[in-house]
Amino acid sequence: MKREIFIYGPNAVRGRIIHKTLATHGIQARYCSGTWEMEKALEGIPAPIVILDLISTLPADLTFRGRLAGRTMDALLITLVDAPDAAMVRESAGVEEVCVLAPVDPRYILTLVLEALRGELHAAAMAPPAIRRTDEPLPIPVIPPSRKKIKQPSLLKRLFSGPLMRFAAIMLTLTVGLTGGYVLWCFSSLPDVDILADYRPYRGSVMYSDDNRRLTEFFIERRTLIPYRLLPEAVTQAVLAIEDTRYFKHSGVDPIRIAGALAADLKAGTMNQGASTITQQLVKMIFLTPEKTISRKVREVLLALKIEQLYDKHEILEMYLNKAYFGARAYGIDMASHTYFDKPATQLNISEAALLAGMLKAPSAYSPFTNATAARVRRGQVLSRMREVGFIDEMQYQAALQTPLPVRGSHSSREYNAPYFVAHCRQILEDRIGERLYTSGLSIYTTLDHRFQERAEKAVAAGIKDLNRRYPGKASIQAAVISMEVDSGRIRAMVGGTDFWSSQFNRATLAKRQPGSAFKPFVYLTALEQGYNPQSLIEDVRRVYGVDGTHQRWSPRNYHDRYHGLVTLEKALSRSMNAATVNLAKQVGIDTIIATAHRLGVQSDIHRVYPSVLGASEITLLELVRAYAAMASGYRVEPVCIDRIIDKDRSIMIEPTLQREQVINPEVLASLKAMLRSVITEGTGRRARALDRVVYGKTGTTNSSSDALFIGFDERVVTGVWVGRDDNTPIGRSATGGNSALPIWMMVMGSPIPDGETS
């Protein structure tokens, strides 16, 4: 019975990559993106293989998985989960299951599927070809008797000239015919080796900051290709010494090595010796599945011979070294060099080359990161073999033996800089270019300025450390920061939380929180557009307002319950007077205020109630920063994080154009900026005067001090800072935007980066 394969995954990009990887190796699978679709597809299917992509979807899909496991007791479930969710998944019983931790590796999933199918594949491969039989007797020639006395042949001659000889001849003919036919069948079903000329393995895409700092890499297989001519001699010598010493002397298959391996196996009474040449190993990597059958071995030999006829030895070795897997998700010698030694393969020395060559046999078993003792022993074996065949002398051998092994965690190739920003960009790129992000070797240049980013990360770390000391609580205090260019919308820094590896939730772009008084500039801008000016008077008097459609009553209160009577609009905004702001909102109209906020870039819904003018409707920090950028320049801009994308042929795929629309009249803008400046000079943002330059902004604090914000800008950059706890409990009794978020904002803004150094 052939087992059917199904893939379930809400993430269409990962699902398509897994589906394509299986299809590339001749394995058909059905992909379902919905739970209902998946359950309908599995009806009546006995013992399926089901690949469940639950990364970032738990716990929503956990119930579905349990229901699925209960219905398909004979199924094999391959479940892809994030590390924190693995224990939860493994608690389930009653079904055969393999848990694969994120990030997804389609090649590993392919291996698991092939393991499950091995029995079926093996049986199919070993089935003998059909032979048509005939029961017709062989014609027996009639020989007339001779009258001469014939000398009787010896017994030996009679045996070999009689029925036994004819039977042996028949069997030999059948064997040769069947063997030849089998070989011809194998030969006719070989893949086209000409594809090697155009073979392009999956190549990861690299993401850079605006100033060319490497941020991270997106990949299925972590790989960079390197020409053979650039490789140090030590690399090729180490690989040849341990894998195929006679490489340049055979034609793809090494009879001498096969005979030696067979003799060693017979002597040891086991079948452990390998005799595959490098060419045969390349064949297995690219063309064949890993099952161990006679059919696969015959095809491997035939393909190796064919490849050796079409390609130069150096070309084959280059393909092998760029394709081989070295563990730690590193494919190819150059990526392996970056992964283990933080440098390109062109700089590998003898000891390093020997370590990597030794890992080819079993990357996990000989990894210096997970098994240093085994790695050291294996490296010694490679070095010993190099000395034995004359590639290195005794002095080089001893020196290489004494070289320390690399240690995990000290190499930039595994860095994940600006993780919240990178995750934000990845989501945009997946929507825009799909799986090419992981397979096409793109160079992605972002808008991030690494100095701004470092400043923002240090500011958050220092600020949160101080706040946790001042306001201890059960839930730790979090912070988010976005810095964006006023005129272009280019995001220069982004911090979505205090620790990405503990929580990947981006509070800068995804968290909808109440902005508090940071929303008030929309009210005052609306008033200015209706003819008010900064010196117009408004009553800061407590009033009671009805709630539309209900009998409820609501009355806004000022901080410390202090009210000031008639005040100017400028003073009301700078001192963040709630009563005056709501009284003004009643005069200019709440619908107009909501329209103003949307016009400047707020996309979230704003409730049509008066508490919204004090920041009661939840919006994201990114929306606020975008709107404040309009308050700085008069133009609404689209936030941009991707500057340009260059493909492997050095052609520019994407180069975003600036999208600007004027949304504030210049005269009105000047008045608004004067009012936001007064927040700094005499209002709730007075701490920012310490920057000793012209800046503008507004504080924000919500009820019970659950959220504290400061959004501000100079002539070039707008920065927003949010501080709060994820469970919405208060930061602290006296926490405000001015004493909690503003200090972080000041550290982020710091000294301005000089012109000409931001890109």
C-alpha positions in Angstrom: 0.0 0.0 0.0 1.4 3.4 -1.0 1.3 5.9 1.8 -0.1 9.3 0.8 1.5 12.5 1.9 -0.2 15.7 3.1 1.2 19.1 4.1 -0.8 21.4 6.4 0.5 24.9 7.0 -1.1 28.3 7.4 2.2 29.9 6.2 1.9 29.5 2.5 5.6 30.3 1.8 7.0 27.5 4.0 4.3 25.1 2.7 5.2 25.7 -0.9 8.9 25.3 -0.2 8.3 22.0 1.5 6.0 20.9 -1.3 8.5 21.9 -4.0 11.4 20.1 -2.2 9.4 16.9 -2.1 8.3 17.2 -5.7 11.8 17.8 -6.9 12.7 14.3 -5.6 9.6 12.7 -7.2 7.5 12.6 -4.1 3.9 13.9 -4.6 2.2 15.6 -1.7 -1.0 17.6 -1.2 -0.8 21.0 0.4 -3.7 22.3 2.5 -3.7 25.7 4.1 -6.9 25.3 6.2 -8.0 22.9 8.9 -11.3 22.0 7.3 -9.6 21.4 3.9 -7.1 19.1 5.6 -9.6 17.1 7.5 -11.7 16.6 4.3 -8.6 15.5 2.4 -7.7 12.9 5.0 -11.1 11.2 5.0 -10.7 7.5 4.2 -7.0 7.7 3.7 -5.2 4.9 5.6 -1.9 5.5 7.3 -1.0 8.8 5.7 2.2 10.8 6.3 1.1 14.2 7.5 3.5 17.2 7.8 2.1 19.8 10.2 3.6 23.3 10.2 2.6 24.7 13.6 5.3 27.3 13.8 3.9 30.6 15.2 0.3 29.2 15.1 0.1 27.5 18.5 -2.1 27.2 20.5 -4.7 27.8 17.8 -3.7 24.7 15.7 -2.9 22.5 18.7 -6.5 21.5 19.1 -6.7 20.6 15.4 -3.5 18.6 15.7 -5.0 16.6 18.6 -8.2 16.0 16.7 -6.2 14.9 13.7 -4.0 12.5 15.7 -7.1 10.9 17.2 -8.6 10.1 13.8 -5.4 8.8 12.1 -3.9 6.4 14.6 -1.7 4.8 12.0 -0.4 8.0 10.6 3.1 9.4 10.8 2.9 13.0 11.9 6.0 15.2 11.2 5.3 18.3 13.3 7.2 21.6 12.9 7.2 23.6 16.1 9.1 26.4 17.8 11.4 25.3 20.5 9.2 26.6 23.4 6.2 24.6 22.1 8.0 21.3 21.6 7.3 20.0 25.1 3.6 20.8 24.7 3.4 18.9 21.4 5.3 15.9 22.7 2.9 15.4 25.6 0.4 13.9 23.2 0.3 10.1 22.8 -1.3 7.5 20.6 0.3 8.5 17.4 3.8 8.1 15.8 5.2 11.6 15.7 8.5 13.4 14.9 8.9 16.9 16.2 11.1 19.2 14.1 12.2 22.5 15.8 12.2 25.8 14.0 13.6 27.1 11.7 12.2 24.9 9.0 14.7 22.7 7.0 12.9 21.2 4.0 15.9 18.9 3.2 15.6 17.4 6.7 11.8 16.9 6.3 12.6 15.2 2.9 14.9 12.8 4.7 12.2 12.0 7.3 9.7 11.3 4.5 12.1 9.1 2.6 12.8 7.1 5.8 9.1 6.5 6.2 8.8 5.4 2.6 12.0 3.3 2.6 10.3 -0.1 3.0 8.1 0.6 0.0 10.9 2.0 -2.1 13.2 -0.8 -1.2 10.5 -3.4 -2.1 9.9 -1.7 -5.5 13.5 -1.4 -6.3 14.3 -5.1 -5.5 11.4 -6.6 -7.5 13.0 -8.5 -10.4 12.0 -7.5 -13.9 9.2 -9.6 -15.5 10.6 -12.5 -17.6 8.4 -14.2 -20.2 8.8 -18.0 -20.0 8.1 -20.7 -22.5 7.5 -24.4 -22.0 8.5 -25.4 -25.5 11.3 -28.0 -25.4 14.7 -27.2 -26.9 15.2 -28.8 -30.3 17.5 -31.9 -30.0 19.5 -32.5 -33.1 19.3 -36.0 -34.6 22.7 -37.4 -35.4 22.8 -40.5 -37.7 24.7 -43.4 -36.2 28.2 -44.1 -37.5 29.4 -47.5 -38.3 32.8 -46.7 -37.1 33.7 -47.5 -33.6 33.7 -44.3 -31.7 36.1 -43.8 -28.8 34.2 -43.0 -25.6 35.2 -39.6 -24.1 36.4 -39.3 -20.6 33.9 -38.9 -17.7 34.9 -35.2 -17.3 34.3 -34.5 -21.0 31.0 -36.4 -21.0 29.8 -34.2 -18.0 30.7 -30.9 -19.7 29.5 -31.9 -23.2 26.2 -33.4 -22.0 23.1 -31.9 -20.4 25.1 -30.2 -17.6 27.0 -28.2 -20.2 23.9 -27.2 -22.0 22.2 -26.2 -18.8 25.2 -24.1 -17.8 25.2 -22.4 -21.2 21.5 -21.7 -20.9 21.9 -20.2 -17.4 24.9 -18.2 -18.4 23.0 -16.8 -21.4 20.0 -15.9 -19.3 22.2 -14.3 -16.6 24.1 -12.2 -19.1 20.9 -11.2 -20.9 19.1 -10.4 -17.7 22.1 -8.5 -16.3 22.5 -6.6 -19.6 18.8 -5.8 -19.8 18.8 -4.6 -16.2 21.8 -2.4 -16.8 20.2 -1.0 -19.9 17.0 -0.4 -18.0 18.9 1.5 -15.3 20.8 3.4 -17.9 17.6 4.4 -19.8 16.1 5.8 -16.6 19.1 7.9 -15.6 18.5 11.6 -15.1 20.1 14.1 -17.5 23.5 14.9 -16.1 23.6 17.9 -18.5 21.6 19.8 -15.9 24.8 20.1 -13.8 26.0 22.8 -16.3 23.0 24.9 -15.1 22.7 23.5 -11.6 22.0 26.2 -9.1 21.4 25.0 -5.6 19.3 27.0 -3.2 21.2 30.1 -2.2 20.4 32.1 0.8 19.7 35.9 0.6 21.8 38.2 2.8 20.3 41.3 4.4 22.4 44.4 5.1 22.0 47.7 6.9 22.0 51.0 4.9 25.7 51.3 5.7 26.5 47.7 4.5 26.6 46.0 7.8 25.4 42.4 7.6 22.2 41.9 9.5 21.2 38.3 8.8 20.7 35.7 6.1 17.5 34.0 4.9 18.0 30.4 3.7 16.8 26.9 3.2 20.4 25.8 2.8 23.0 28.2 4.1 25.3 28.4 1.1 27.6 30.7 -0.8 29.4 29.3 -3.9 33.1 29.6 -4.4 35.2 28.7 -7.5 37.7 25.9 -7.3 40.6 28.2 -8.3 40.1 30.3 -5.2 40.3 27.5 -2.7 43.5 27.0 -0.7 45.5 23.9 -1.6 45.0 22.7 2.0 41.2 22.4 1.4 41.4 20.1 -1.6 44.3 18.1 -0.1 42.4 17.5 3.1 39.2 16.4 1.3 41.1 14.1 -1.1 43.2 12.6 1.6 40.2 11.4 3.7 37.5 11.0 1.0 39.2 9.9 -2.3 43.0 9.8 -2.5 43.0 8.3 -6.0 40.5 10.9 -7.3 42.7 12.1 -10.2 43.6 8.5 -11.2 40.2 6.9 -11.7 37.3 7.6 -14.0 34.5 8.1 -11.5 34.6 4.6 -10.0 37.7 3.2 -8.3 38.1 -0.6 -8.8 41.2 -0.7 -6.6 39.4 1.0 -3.7 36.4 -1.3 -4.2 38.6 -4.3 -4.0 40.4 -2.9 -0.9 37.1 -2.2 0.9 35.7 -5.7 0.0 38.9 -7.3 1.4 38.7 -5.3 4.6 35.0 -6.2 5.0 35.7 -9.9 4.5 38.5 -9.8 7.0 36.4 -8.0 9.6 33.2 -10.0 8.9 31.2 -6.8 8.4 30.1 -4.5 5.6 31.2 -1.1 7.0 33.9 0.0 4.5 32.8 2.6 1.9 34.2 2.7 -1.6 32.3 5.7 -3.1 34.4 8.2 -5.0 33.9 11.9 -4.8 32.1 11.7 -8.1 29.7 9.1 -6.7 29.1 11.2 -3.6 28.2 14.1 -5.9 25.7 11.9 -7.7 24.1 10.9 -4.5 23.8 14.5 -3.4 22.1 15.8 -6.5 20.4 13.0 -8.4 19.6 10.0 -6.1 17.5 9.3 -3.0 19.3 7.9 0.1 17.7 4.4 0.1 20.2 1.6 -0.1 19.3 -0.7 -3.0 21.1 -2.5 -5.8 19.2 -0.4 -8.3 20.3 2.9 -6.7 23.9 1.7 -6.6 24.0 0.6 -10.2 22.5 4.0 -11.2 25.1 5.8 -9.0 28.0 4.0 -10.8 26.5 4.7 -14.3 25.9 8.4 -13.5 29.4 8.8 -12.0 31.0 7.4 -15.2 28.8 9.6 -17.4 29.7 12.7 -15.3 33.4 12.0 -15.6 33.0 11.9 -19.4 31.4 15.3 -19.5 33.2 17.4 -16.9 36.7 18.1 -15.9 38.0 16.7 -12.5 38.3 20.2 -11.1 34.8 21.1 -12.1 33.5 18.0 -10.4 35.4 18.8 -7.2 34.2 22.3 -7.2 30.6 21.2 -7.5 31.1 18.7 -4.7 32.7 21.2 -2.3 29.9 23.7 -3.0 27.2 21.2 -2.5 28.4 19.2 0.5 26.7 19.5 3.9 28.9 20.5 6.9 26.3 20.6 9.7 24.9 23.7 11.5 22.7 24.2 8.3 25.8 25.2 6.4 26.0 23.9 2.8 29.2 24.3 0.8 32.8 24.8 2.0 32.6 28.6 2.0 29.5 28.8 4.3 31.1 26.1 6.5 34.2 28.3 6.8 32.0 31.3 7.8 30.0 29.2 10.2 32.9 27.5 12.1 35.7 30.0 11.7 34.1 33.3 10.8 36.1 33.8 7.6 35.8 32.8 3.9 37.1 29.5 2.7 39.9 31.3 0.8 41.6 31.9 4.2 41.4 28.4 5.7 44.6 26.9 7.0 45.6 23.2 7.2 44.1 22.5 10.6 40.8 24.2 9.7 40.6 22.4 6.3 41.2 19.1 8.0 38.4 19.7 10.5 35.9 20.5 7.8 37.0 17.6 5.6 36.5 15.3 8.6 33.0 16.5 9.1 31.9 15.4 5.6 31.4 11.8 6.8 29.0 12.7 9.7 28.6 16.5 10.3 26.6 16.2 13.5 28.9 13.5 15.0 32.1 15.4 14.3 30.8 18.9 15.0 33.3 20.9 17.2 30.2 22.7 18.7 28.5 19.6 20.0 31.2 17.0 20.3 34.6 18.5 20.6 36.4 15.3 21.5 35.1 13.4 18.5 35.9 16.4 16.3 39.5 16.5 17.5 40.0 12.8 17.0 38.5 13.0 13.5 40.7 16.0 12.6 43.7 14.0 13.7 42.7 11.2 11.4 42.5 13.5 8.4 45.8 15.2 9.3 47.5 11.8 9.7 46.2 10.7 6.3 47.4 14.0 4.7 50.9 13.3 6.2 50.7 9.7 5.0 50.1 10.6 1.3 52.7 13.4 1.4 50.4 16.4 1.4 52.0 17.8 4.6 55.2 17.1 6.5 55.7 16.2 10.2 56.1 19.8 11.3 52.9 20.9 9.7 51.2 17.8 11.1 52.2 18.6 14.7 51.4 22.3 14.4 47.9 21.5 13.0 47.2 19.0 15.8 47.9 21.7 18.4 45.4 24.3 16.9 42.4 24.9 19.2 39.0 23.9 17.9 36.4 26.7 17.2 33.9 27.5 19.9 30.1 28.1 19.3 28.8 31.6 19.5 31.9 33.6 18.6 31.3 34.0 14.9 29.5 36.7 13.1 28.0 34.4 10.5 25.4 33.4 13.1 24.6 36.9 14.2 21.0 38.1 14.0 21.4 41.9 14.3 18.4 44.2 14.9 16.1 41.1 15.2 12.8 42.9 15.4 13.6 45.0 12.4 14.8 42.0 10.5 11.6 40.1 11.3 9.5 43.1 10.2 11.4 43.2 6.9 11.1 39.4 6.4 7.3 39.6 6.6 7.2 42.3 4.0 9.6 40.4 1.7 7.7 37.1 2.0 4.5 39.0 0.8 6.4 40.7 -2.0 8.8 38.0 -3.4 7.7 34.8 -1.7 10.1 31.8 -1.7 12.7 33.7 -3.7 13.7 35.2 -0.4 15.1 31.8 0.7 16.3 30.4 -2.6 17.6 33.1 -5.0 20.8 34.5 -3.4 19.5 38.0 -3.2 21.4 41.0 -1.6 18.8 43.0 0.4 19.8 46.5 1.5 17.6 48.0 4.2 17.1 51.5 5.5 18.5 50.7 9.0 21.3 52.8 10.3 23.4 50.6 12.6 24.5 53.5 14.8 21.0 54.6 15.4 20.0 50.9 16.0 22.9 50.4 18.5 21.9 53.7 20.2 18.2 52.6 20.4 19.1 49.1 21.8 21.4 50.6 24.5 18.8 53.2 25.4 16.1 50.5 25.8 18.4 48.3 27.9 19.5 51.2 30.2 16.0 52.7 30.5 14.3 49.4 31.3 16.9 48.5 33.8 16.2 51.7 35.6 12.4 51.3 35.4 12.4 47.8 36.7 14.5 49.0 39.6 12.0 51.9 40.3 8.8 49.9 39.5 9.2 46.2 40.3 6.3 43.9 39.3 5.3 40.4 38.4 5.5 41.2 34.6 8.7 42.8 33.4 8.5 46.2 31.8 8.9 46.3 28.0 9.8 49.0 25.6 9.5 49.7 21.9 11.3 52.3 19.7 11.0 53.4 16.1 13.2 56.1 14.5 12.2 57.2 11.0 13.4 59.9 8.6 10.9 62.8 8.4 11.1 63.5 4.7 11.5 59.9 3.3 9.9 57.5 5.8 13.0 55.4 5.9 13.1 53.5 9.2 16.5 54.1 10.8 16.1 52.0 14.0 13.5 49.6 15.4 13.4 47.9 18.8 10.3 45.8 19.4 11.0 44.6 23.0 13.7 44.0 25.5 14.7 40.5 24.4 13.8 39.1 20.9 14.9 35.6 21.9 12.4 35.5 24.8 9.5 37.1 22.9 9.4 37.6 19.1 6.3 39.8 19.4 7.1 43.2 17.8 5.6 45.8 20.1 6.7 48.6 17.7 4.7 47.4 14.8 2.1 44.9 16.1 1.1 46.0 19.6 -2.0 48.1 19.7 -1.9 50.2 22.8 -3.6 53.4 24.0 -1.5 56.4 23.1 -2.8 58.6 25.9 -2.0 62.3 25.5 0.2 61.6 22.5 -3.0 61.6 20.5 -3.9 65.2 21.5 -2.0 66.9 18.7 -4.6 65.6 16.3 -7.2 67.6 18.2 -5.2 70.8 18.2 -4.3 70.4 14.5 -8.0 70.1 13.6 -8.7 73.3 15.5 -5.9 75.1 13.8 -7.3 74.0 10.4 -10.7 75.4 11.4 -9.2 78.9 12.1 -8.0 78.7 15.6 -4.4 79.8 16.4 -2.0 78.9 19.3 -3.2 81.9 21.3 -6.9 81.2 20.9 -8.6 80.6 24.3 -10.3 77.5 25.5 -11.9 76.6 28.9 -10.0 74.2 31.0 -13.0 73.4 33.1 -14.3 70.0 34.1 -17.6 69.1 32.4 -19.8 66.0 32.2 -20.4 64.5 28.8 -23.0 61.9 27.7 -22.0 58.7 25.9 -23.9 58.4 22.6 -26.6 55.8 22.6 -26.4 55.1 26.4 -27.4 56.7 29.7 -23.8 56.8 30.8 -22.0 60.0 31.7 -18.3 60.7 31.5 -16.1 63.6 32.9 -12.5 64.0 32.0 -10.1 64.8 34.8 -6.8 66.7 34.7 -3.6 65.3 36.2 -3.7 66.1 40.0 -7.3 67.3 39.5 -6.1 70.9 38.8 -8.1 73.1 36.4 -7.0 76.4 35.0 -10.0 78.2 33.5 -9.4 80.1 30.3 -6.1 79.0 28.7 -4.5 79.3 25.3 -4.4 76.3 23.0 -0.6 76.4 23.2 -0.7 76.1 27.0 -3.4 73.5 27.0 -1.3 71.3 24.7 2.0 71.9 26.4 0.6 71.2 29.9 -1.5 68.3 28.5 -4.8 69.5 30.0 -7.5 66.8 29.5 -10.5 69.0 30.3 -9.5 71.7 27.9 -8.7 69.2 25.1 -12.2 67.5 25.4 -13.9 70.9 25.5 -12.0 71.8 22.3 -12.9 68.5 20.7 -16.6 69.2 21.3 -16.2 72.5 19.4 -14.3 71.2 16.4 -16.1 67.8 16.1 -14.9 64.3 16.9 -15.6 63.1 13.4 -13.3 65.7 12.0 -10.6 64.8 14.5 -10.8 61.2 13.5 -10.5 62.2 9.9 -7.4 64.2 10.7 -5.7 61.3 12.4 -6.5 59.0 9.4 -5.3 61.6 6.9 -1.9 61.8 8.7 -1.4 58.1 8.6 -3.3 56.4 11.5 -4.9 53.3 10.1 -6.4 51.7 13.1 -10.1 52.3 14.0 -10.7 55.3 16.3 -13.8 55.0 18.4 -16.3 57.8 18.0 -16.3 58.7 21.7 -14.8 61.6 23.5 -12.3 59.4 25.5 -10.6 58.8 22.1 -9.4 62.4 21.9 -7.4 61.6 25.1 -5.9 58.5 23.5 -8.3 55.8 24.5 -8.5 54.1 21.1 -5.6 51.6 20.6 -3.1 52.2 17.7 0.4 51.0 17.0 3.6 52.9 17.7 4.5 52.8 14.0 1.2 54.6 13.1 1.9 57.3 15.6 5.5 57.8 14.4 4.2 58.1 10.8 1.6 60.7 11.8 4.2 62.7 13.7 6.4 62.7 10.7 3.6 64.5 8.9 3.5 67.0 11.7 7.2 67.6 11.2 7.1 68.2 7.4 3.5 68.6 6.4 3.8 65.5 4.2 2.5 62.0 4.8 5.1 59.4 3.9 5.0 55.6 3.7 7.3 54.0 6.2 10.0 52.1 4.3 12.4 49.4 5.5 13.7 48.0 2.2 15.9 50.2 0.2 16.8 48.0 -2.7 17.0 44.3 -3.7 19.8 43.1 -6.0 19.7 39.6 -7.5 22.7 37.3 -8.1 23.2 38.8 -11.6 23.7 42.2 -10.0 20.4 43.5 -11.4 18.2 45.7 -9.2 14.9 43.9 -8.6 13.2 46.4 -6.3 14.1 50.0 -5.6 11.2 51.8 -3.9 10.2 55.2 -5.0 9.4 58.0 -2.5 5.7 58.3 -1.8 4.8 61.7 -0.3 1.5 63.6 -0.1 1.0 67.0 1.5 -1.5 66.8 4.3 -0.9 69.9 6.3 -1.0 73.5 5.1 2.4 75.2 5.6 0.9 78.0 7.8 -1.0 75.6 9.9 2.1 73.4 10.2 4.2 76.3 11.5 1.6 76.9 14.3 1.4 73.3 15.2 5.2 72.9 15.4 5.3 76.0 17.6 2.8 74.4 20.0 4.8 71.1 20.0 7.9 73.1 20.7 6.3 74.6 23.8 5.8 71.1 25.1 9.6 71.0 25.3 10.3 74.5 26.5 7.6 74.8 29.2 5.5 71.7 29.2 5.5 68.0 30.1 8.6 67.4 27.9 10.9 69.8 29.6 13.5 67.1 30.2 14.3 67.2 26.5 15.8 70.7 26.8 19.0 69.0 27.9 19.6 68.0 24.3 20.4 71.7 23.7 18.9 71.8 20.2 15.5 72.4 18.7 13.2 69.4 19.1 9.5 69.0 19.2 7.2 66.4 20.7 4.4 65.2 23.0 4.2 63.0 26.0 1.5 60.4 26.5 0.3 58.6 29.7 -2.7 56.3 30.0 -5.1 55.6 32.9 -3.3 53.9 35.8 0.0 54.5 34.0 -0.3 51.3 32.0 1.3 53.0 29.0 3.9 55.8 28.8 5.0 57.4 25.5 7.0 60.2 24.0 6.9 60.9 20.3 9.2 63.7 19.1 11.3 64.9 16.2 13.9 67.3 15.0 14.2 68.5 11.4 15.4 65.2 10.2 14.3 62.3 12.3 11.1 61.4 14.2 11.4 58.9 17.1 8.6 57.2 19.1 9.1 55.4 22.4 6.5 53.3 24.2 7.0 51.8 27.7 4.6 49.3 29.4 3.9 45.8 30.6 2.5 43.1 28.2 -0.3 42.3 30.7 -1.5 45.9 30.8 -0.8 46.3 34.5 0.5 49.7 35.6 4.1 50.5 35.1 4.2 52.2 38.5 2.1 54.6 40.5 4.0 57.7 39.4 5.1 56.6 35.9 4.4 59.1 33.1 5.5 59.6 29.5 7.8 62.4 30.8 9.7 60.3 33.3 9.6 56.8 31.8 9.5 57.1 27.9 11.2 60.5 27.4 14.6 59.5 29.0 14.8 56.6 26.5 13.8 59.0 23.7 16.6 61.4 24.6 19.2 58.6 24.6 18.0 57.5 21.2 18.1 60.9 19.7 21.3 61.9 21.4 23.6 63.9 19.2 22.4 64.2 15.6 24.3 62.1 13.1 26.1 64.5 10.7 24.8 65.0 7.2 26.3 62.6 4.7 26.9 59.9 7.2 23.4 58.4 7.5 23.6 56.4 4.3 
